[in-house]
Amino acid sequence: MISPTSQGAPTSAGLRRDMELLRELSSDECLRRGGLGVVRIAVRLGRDKSQVSRALRALQGEGLVQRDPRTRTYQLGWGLYTLAARGIETRLVRAAATHLHQLAGEQQADVRLCVLIRGQVLTLTSLPNEWAAGAEAPTRTPAGAVLALDWPDAALGNLFAGGDLAHTGLLDSREQARVRGYVQFHETDTEPARYAAPVRDFRGVVLAAIQLTQRPGEESATHRAGPGKALVDAANSLSADLGIDS
């Protein structure tokens, strides 16, 4: 008869091996090189290449890692970041719910709560409820500039090194946020007007951003505050709920 201990051992060992792979993909070398290939991971771990390849394919199937078809290298997948963000920011999402509903209702606009993870803007929750696991480049969304408020210029340059991000435009938008408390992306032929303001934790550090997108054809009624002011008020109220000393 197989004992419970021996039954659990293979699963436990398999989990440890999978965790080893995930740790390799979170290493400084992986970040610096933009991914690691099967051979390099196998060498670093002293494991069989085919075993590493099979395990990575299984993790990819669950969205925990992703493979670049061009370079054949692996990185941590957005499914993993989404799980982490949803877990770590549970309190933030709960605290934000009332403020997001109030803002969306008063402004008749779409709103979302965003965080910055590994140089990408990730949406934690949104109204209407159209949230999906995914990411946007910081330069393509006003939330990106807001989330970069605490980053030194040099650090942003290193983060986007080798990428196609217009990092100068991000710095300009960030300065806009510092001057007036929010960032505005004006309406274009293809995009509605969008705004973002920072949410800070008890230390005053930017933790998240609330982004507001005006619905096509929807204009602020005369009895309502403008979207920029309403957004800043909502972000400040949420920051106060999180313990910031206003």
Buried (B, 14 or more C-beta within 10 A) or exposed (E): EEEEEEEEEEEEEEEEBBEBBBEBBEEEEBBEBEBBBBEBBBEBBEBEEEEBBEBBEBBBEEBBBBBEEEEEBBBBBBBBBBBEBBEEBEEBBEBBEEBBEBBBEBBEBBBBBBBBBEBBBBBBBBBEEEBEBEBBBBBBBBBBBBBBBBBEEEEBEEBBEEEEBBBEBBBEBBEBBEEEBBBBBEEEEEEBBBBBBBBBBEEEEBBBBBBBBBEEEBEBEEEEEEBBBBBBBBBBBBBBBBEBEE
